[in-house]
Amino acid sequence: MNQNYIDGRWADARSERRYPVADLQNADRVLGEFPVSDERDAVAAIASGRRGFEEWKRTAYRDRVDMVASLTRSLEASADTLRATLVQATGKTRAEAQAEFESTLWFLRELPGVGSDFEGAMPPFPKLAVRFRGPLGLCVLQPGSLYPLFDLACFAAASFMWGNTSVVLPGPSAAAVADALADMVDKGPHVPGTFHLLDGATPKLTQLLRDHPDVAQFVSGQDGSFEVGKDFKPSEAAQSGALVVDDADLTRATGAVVRGASLANGQHPMSLHRIVVHRRVVSEFQSRLSEAVRALRVGDPSDPTVEIGPLLTPGRAKEMQKRVQKAVKEGAQILCGGSSPGGELKRGSFFEPTV
C-alpha cells in the first residue's frame, strides 16, 4: 500500500511528503516511495494504540493465539515474495534471506506454545527465554536494518500474544517488509488499534514516541539510525575478533574467518572486525585468506551462486572506500579488494571484499 497504517486503516502521512528507496544494485533505479511521517501521525497512532489496548488486554488468550496463527499462515503463504523482498531491500543473499525467513517462522510457530498459565514465572519452554508479567500497554519498535522481517514479525507477534498494542517505525530497508506485514494484519482477525505502521519517521517523531508517557516500551535496533536518508552505521560496541594460533588448522581457520567476516555482506554487528595471528603462521594465513576472499563472488544477491551482495545503503560503498584509504595512509597494505567493482556493478552499492 505504501501508506501508514493507523487505527485499522491505511492513510497517507499528514506531511503529504514521500521519500524514495533506491535500488541497491543500481542507484539510478527507485524501488518505491514511502510516506514521511511526522508528529501528527505519531499522536494519532498513540491515541489509537491507547484505545486499542483497553480492549485488547482483555481479549482471551485463545483469540490472541488465533491472531498470531493467522499472521504465521500469511507469512507462509507469502514466502517467495517476502524472501525476494528481503534480498532486494537489504542486499543479503538468497541463502541469508531464507535463513531469516525460517527463523521468523520458527519463532511465530513456537510462541503460542508458551501457554497462558505461568504469569510471573519462566515458562517450561526450552528454546525461548520469556517472562510474562501481564500486558504493558503501547510498545514501539524501531527495527534493525539487517533483519527487518525477523524484527518486525516477532515483535508484532509477541505484542499480540501478551495483550499489548504496537507501533513500528521502519527505515528504508524495512519499509517494504513492514508494508507487507501490515497488510497481513489488516486482512486477518484483529482489533483496530493493535498494530500501527509509521513510515519514514522523522527524528522529532521518534523522540516524541521515546518520551511520551503513553508509550510503555521503546525498542530500537542496534545497527543504525533510521532517519530518512541517513547512512547505516554499525555498532562499535558489538565488534568481535578471531585468534589464529601457531598450531591452528589454517584451512579451517581461513574458512571460519571468511564466514564470520562476510555475514550480511560484512555489515552484521557481530561480524569479525579484527584477526590476531601468531607471527609464525601470519604469512601463510594472509596468503590463504587473500585467496579465499578474492574467490568470493560479488553480484546480484538473487543469484544463488553469489556470496556477497550490495551494501545496505547507496552511500555505504563510498564510506568503505574512505575507510580503506585512511587505513592505507596509516600503514595498512591492501592484499585484495579495496575498491568498488566496475562493469555492471559500478552503479550499485557494491564494494569488493577486502583484506
C-alpha positions in Angstrom: 0.0 0.0 0.0 3.0 2.3 0.6 0.9 4.2 3.3 0.8 4.4 7.0 -1.4 2.1 8.9 -3.3 3.7 11.9 -6.4 2.5 13.8 -7.0 -0.3 11.4 -7.0 1.9 8.3 -4.4 2.8 5.6 -3.7 6.6 5.4 -1.2 9.0 3.8 1.2 10.7 6.1 0.0 14.1 7.3 3.1 15.8 5.8 2.0 14.6 2.3 5.7 14.0 1.7 7.3 10.8 0.4 10.9 9.5 0.2 12.4 7.2 -2.4 14.0 3.9 -1.6 16.9 3.3 -4.1 17.7 0.0 -5.7 21.0 -1.2 -4.0 22.1 -2.8 -7.3 21.5 0.4 -9.4 21.3 3.8 -7.7 19.6 5.1 -10.8 16.5 3.0 -10.1 13.9 3.5 -7.3 12.2 0.5 -5.7 9.4 2.6 -4.3 8.3 5.7 -2.5 7.1 5.7 1.1 5.5 8.3 3.4 7.5 10.7 5.6 5.6 10.6 8.9 5.7 13.4 11.5 4.5 14.2 15.0 0.8 14.4 13.9 0.9 10.8 12.7 2.5 9.8 15.9 -0.1 11.5 18.0 -2.9 9.7 16.0 -1.1 6.3 16.4 -0.7 6.8 20.2 -4.3 7.7 20.6 -5.4 4.7 18.6 -3.0 2.4 20.4 -4.3 3.6 23.8 -7.9 2.9 22.8 -6.9 -0.5 21.3 -5.0 -1.5 24.4 -8.1 -1.2 26.6 -9.9 -3.7 24.5 -7.0 -6.0 23.5 -5.6 -6.5 27.0 -9.0 -8.1 28.0 -9.1 -10.4 24.9 -9.0 -14.1 25.6 -5.7 -15.8 25.2 -7.0 -18.2 22.5 -8.1 -15.1 20.4 -4.6 -13.8 20.7 -3.2 -17.1 19.6 -5.6 -17.1 16.6 -4.2 -13.7 15.5 -0.6 -14.9 15.7 -1.6 -18.1 13.9 -3.2 -16.1 11.1 -0.1 -14.0 10.8 2.0 -17.1 10.6 -0.1 -18.6 7.9 0.1 -15.4 5.9 3.8 -15.4 6.2 4.0 -18.9 4.9 1.7 -18.1 2.0 3.9 -15.2 1.0 7.2 -17.0 1.4 8.6 -16.4 -2.1 7.5 -12.7 -2.2 9.0 -12.0 1.3 12.3 -13.7 0.5 12.6 -11.7 -2.7 11.8 -8.5 -0.9 14.5 -9.2 1.7 17.1 -9.8 -1.0 16.1 -6.6 -2.8 15.7 -4.4 0.2 18.8 -5.4 2.2 21.2 -6.8 -0.4 21.5 -10.1 1.5 22.0 -13.3 -0.4 19.2 -15.8 -1.1 20.6 -18.1 1.5 20.6 -15.5 4.2 17.1 -14.3 3.3 15.9 -17.9 3.6 17.6 -18.3 7.0 15.9 -15.1 8.2 12.5 -16.3 6.9 12.9 -19.7 8.6 14.0 -18.2 11.9 11.0 -15.9 11.8 8.6 -18.8 11.2 10.1 -20.8 13.9 9.6 -18.1 16.4 6.0 -17.5 15.4 5.2 -21.2 15.5 6.7 -21.7 18.9 5.4 -18.6 20.6 1.8 -19.8 21.2 3.2 -22.8 23.0 4.3 -20.8 26.0 0.8 -21.0 27.3 -1.1 -18.6 29.5 -0.8 -20.1 33.0 2.7 -19.0 34.0 2.3 -15.3 34.9 5.3 -14.0 36.7 7.4 -17.2 36.2 9.6 -18.7 33.5 7.6 -21.0 31.3 8.5 -24.6 30.6 9.9 -23.6 27.2 13.5 -24.8 26.4 14.4 -22.6 23.4 12.9 -19.2 24.2 13.6 -17.1 27.3 10.3 -15.5 28.0 9.0 -13.9 31.2 5.3 -12.9 31.2 4.1 -10.3 33.7 1.0 -9.1 32.0 0.2 -6.5 29.3 2.4 -3.4 29.3 0.5 -1.1 27.0 1.6 0.6 23.8 5.0 -0.6 22.6 7.2 0.9 19.8 9.8 -0.8 17.7 12.4 0.8 15.5 13.6 -2.3 13.7 17.1 -3.2 12.7 18.1 -2.7 9.1 19.7 -6.1 8.5 16.9 -8.5 9.7 13.7 -6.5 9.2 11.3 -9.5 8.8 12.5 -11.2 12.0 12.5 -7.9 14.0 9.0 -6.8 12.8 7.1 -10.1 12.7 8.5 -11.3 16.1 7.9 -8.0 17.8 4.3 -7.8 16.4 3.5 -11.4 17.3 4.9 -11.1 20.9 2.9 -7.8 21.3 -0.3 -9.5 20.2 0.3 -12.6 22.4 0.9 -10.6 25.6 -2.0 -8.2 25.1 0.0 -5.2 24.0 -0.6 -2.8 21.1 2.3 -1.7 18.9 3.8 0.9 16.6 6.6 0.1 14.2 8.9 2.7 12.6 10.7 1.0 9.7 13.7 2.5 8.0 14.3 2.3 4.2 15.5 -1.3 4.2 12.5 -2.4 6.3 9.8 -0.3 4.6 8.5 -2.9 2.1 8.6 -5.7 4.6 6.7 -3.6 7.1 4.1 -2.7 4.5 3.6 -6.4 3.7 3.3 -7.2 7.4 0.7 -4.5 8.0 -1.3 -5.8 5.0 -1.3 -9.3 6.6 -2.5 -7.9 9.9 -5.2 -5.9 8.1 -6.6 -8.9 6.3 -6.5 -11.2 9.3 -8.5 -11.3 12.5 -7.5 -8.2 14.5 -8.8 -5.5 16.8 -8.3 -2.0 15.3 -5.6 -0.1 17.2 -3.5 -3.2 18.0 -0.9 -2.6 15.2 0.3 0.6 13.6 2.9 1.4 10.9 4.5 4.8 10.6 6.9 5.0 7.7 9.8 7.5 7.3 9.8 8.6 10.9 11.5 11.9 11.4 13.8 12.5 14.4 11.2 14.6 16.1 8.6 11.9 15.7 10.9 9.3 17.1 11.8 11.4 20.1 8.1 12.1 20.8 7.5 8.4 21.0 10.5 7.8 23.1 9.4 10.4 25.7 5.6 10.0 25.5 4.0 8.9 28.8 1.6 6.6 27.0 4.4 4.6 25.4 5.2 1.7 27.7 8.3 0.5 25.9 10.5 1.7 23.1 12.7 -0.9 21.4 15.4 0.1 18.9 17.5 -2.0 16.6 21.3 -1.9 17.3 22.6 -1.4 13.8 22.0 2.2 13.0 19.8 5.3 12.7 16.6 5.3 10.7 16.3 9.0 10.0 15.4 9.1 6.3 18.5 9.4 4.1 20.9 8.8 7.0 23.6 6.3 6.3 23.9 3.0 8.1 26.4 3.0 10.9 27.4 -0.3 12.5 27.6 -0.6 16.3 31.1 -0.1 17.6 30.3 -2.0 20.9 29.5 -5.3 19.2 32.6 -5.8 17.2 34.3 -9.2 17.5 37.6 -10.8 16.6 39.4 -14.0 15.9 42.6 -15.5 17.2 44.7 -17.8 15.0 47.4 -19.7 17.0 50.6 -21.2 15.6 49.3 -24.8 15.5 45.9 -24.0 14.1 44.4 -25.8 11.1 44.8 -22.9 8.7 42.3 -24.3 6.2 39.6 -24.5 8.8 40.7 -21.1 10.3 40.5 -19.4 6.9 37.1 -20.7 6.2 35.8 -19.7 9.6 37.2 -16.2 9.3 35.7 -15.7 5.8 32.3 -16.9 7.0 32.5 -14.8 10.2 33.5 -11.7 8.3 31.1 -11.9 5.4 27.8 -12.3 7.3 25.2 -9.9 6.0 27.8 -8.7 3.4 30.2 -7.9 6.3 27.7 -5.5 8.0 26.4 -7.6 10.8 27.4 -6.0 14.2 28.9 -9.3 15.3 30.9 -9.9 12.1 34.6 -10.3 12.6 36.4 -6.9 12.6 39.9 -7.9 13.6 42.1 -11.0 13.4 45.1 -11.7 15.6 47.5 -14.2 14.0 50.6 -15.8 15.5 53.8 -14.5 13.8 54.9 -18.0 12.8 51.9 -18.5 10.6 50.9 -15.0 9.7 52.5 -15.0 6.2 50.8 -18.3 5.2 47.5 -17.3 6.7 47.5 -14.0 4.9 48.0 -15.8 1.6 45.3 -18.3 2.3 42.8 -15.6 3.4 43.5 -13.3 0.5 43.0 -16.2 -1.9 39.7 -17.2 -0.3 38.4 -13.6 -0.1 39.4 -13.0 -3.7 37.3 -16.0 -4.8 34.1 -14.7 -3.2 31.6 -14.0 -5.9 30.1 -10.5 -5.8 26.9 -9.6 -7.6 23.1 -9.9 -7.7 22.1 -11.4 -4.4 19.1 -13.2 -6.0 21.6 -15.3 -7.9 22.1 -18.5 -5.7 25.8 -18.6 -6.7 26.5 -15.1 -5.4 28.1 -14.9 -2.0 28.4 -11.1 -1.5 25.6 -8.7 -2.4 25.4 -4.9 -2.3 25.8 -2.9 0.9 22.8 -1.7 2.9 22.7 1.9 1.7 23.8 3.6 -1.5 26.4 5.8 0.3 28.0 2.9 2.1 30.4 1.9 -0.6 31.9 5.4 -0.7 32.2 5.3 3.1 34.1 2.0 2.8 36.4 3.5 0.2 37.3 6.3 2.6 38.0 3.8 5.4 40.3 1.8 3.2 42.2 4.9 2.1 42.5 6.0 5.7 43.9 2.6 6.7 46.5 2.7 3.9 47.6 6.2 5.0 48.1 4.8 8.5 50.3 2.0 7.2 47.9 -0.8 6.1 48.6 -2.9 3.0 45.8 -4.0 0.7 46.2 -7.7 -0.1 43.0 -7.9 -2.2 39.9 -5.8 -3.0 39.9 -2.3 -1.7 37.6 -0.6 -4.1 34.2 -0.7 -5.7 33.9 -3.1 -8.6 33.4 -1.9 -12.2 31.3 -3.2 -15.0 27.7 -3.9 -14.4 28.1 -3.4 -10.6 29.5 0.1 -10.7 26.1 1.8 -10.3 25.2 -0.2 -7.3 26.2 -0.2 -3.6 28.9 -2.8 -4.1 32.3 -3.0 -2.6 34.9 -5.6 -3.1 35.6 -8.0 -0.2 38.9 -6.6 1.1 41.9 -7.8 3.1 
